[in-house]
Amino acid sequence: MKKKLLFIALAVLVSGVSYSQNASSDEPEFNHWSIDAGIGLTKPYRNMAPGYSTATPDFLSGELGARYMFNEFFGVKAGLGYNNFQDEDGTMDFTTKQYEFDLQGVVGLGRLLHFENWTQTFNLLAHAGFGVGWLDYDNISDADNIGIAKVGFTGMVKLSDRISLNIDGTTGYNARQNKTFDGRARKGAEPLVFTGTIGISYYLGKNETHADWYVRGDEYAALLDSRIAALEEQIQKSREEDNKKVQDGDDKLNTRVDELDGKVDDLSKNQGDIDVMEQLINDGYVNIFFDFNSSKIDKGATNAINVLRTYMKKNPGVNVNLVGYADEKGPEDYNKKLSTKRAEVVADVLVKAGIEKSRLNTEGRGEDTSVDEGSPNARQLARRVTFSIR
């Protein structure tokens, strides 16, 4: 167990530091620094004198540190730690305090495992390294100086661009500990300390996002590309699903989808024809549709977004208007705000996919009154974001 902890701690620490020496000077802009703090529970393991024991778990454990991420994947952190070990009810009385300072390498597992494919809210860090510390026993005046090897994982929940909620679990090995945790006997088995804390990371810097949550534009574009089966197949699927919902002569919806299907066939035969692409966009055949009372983009919409992204990448001089709409259900003022939000959400995705924000103009036009308010299928057509070349 001791050798495994030492090896893992050394490997993670060295990988983080060595990566910093090879980091590219043209890294994208994101914040590197954070202040990490947490408080929670602790448990010493396998090193107590007979008759002595602590609660499982015991209170209190605390940590405070500074972390620097070289990029989304690797970083280092320095921290101060505190553990309070105290007797369990019904056992011999004692109180021992452990103080420590450590330096650890950090690996962004969430980014290495591409958590961004399914969430922008959760992340996972691994950390490991070495430190020094001392144990302050209540029955002797001399502190017990120790070396420490640590390995742990930190789950993260993004609360805002500046703050994330963290839940951390860490295992530490106390090297050269001369007494049991209660301070009553000489060292027994190898001393381990388990800690579990909950806390926050506060991000420092002038940029909008921190490395913990940064997604590169080319990676986001690749993510969109990976979800595209073919534009024709997506439209065909949409037609089949909508046909199941068509009741009592909703012929307008069928006509619209059939027309769109034909346009897509033409587009697939003329991929290099810019005029055809521009006409499709301006005529409203490229749309992003939304569920009722929602501004969340469905995964199926990535096909339409990729059409626009590809067109704008091939035509860097082109700017695009993004116009949001809502159906007639609900208050007019609310629908106006909802339509604006829908346009802004689509624009954010295009920016993350590598399109300059200055090339996009968003507008919310509120309710689309051109469809039949009494038809659920027609209202689906109203809840959309459409595009026009400017």
Secondary structure, DSSP 8 states (H G I E B T S, - for coil): -HHHHHHHHHHHHHHHHHHHHH--TT----B-EEEEEEEEEEEEES---TT--B-SSEEEEEEEEEEEESSSSEEEEEEEEEEEEEB-TTS---EEEEEEEEEEEEEEHHHHTTGGGT-SSEEEEEEEEEEEEEEEESS-SS-EEEEEEEEEEEEEEE-SSSEEEEEEEEEEEEET--B-TTSSSB--S--EEEEEEEEEEEEESSSSSBGGG---HHHHHHHHHHT-S-HHHHHHHHHHHHHHH--SS-HHHHHHHHHHHHHHHHHHH-TT-HHHHHHHHHTT-SEEE--TT-----GGGHHHHHHHHHHHHH-TT--EEEEEEE-SSS-HHHHHHHHHHHHHHHHHHHHHTT--GGGEEEEEEEE-TTS-TT-HHHHHHHSEEEEEE-
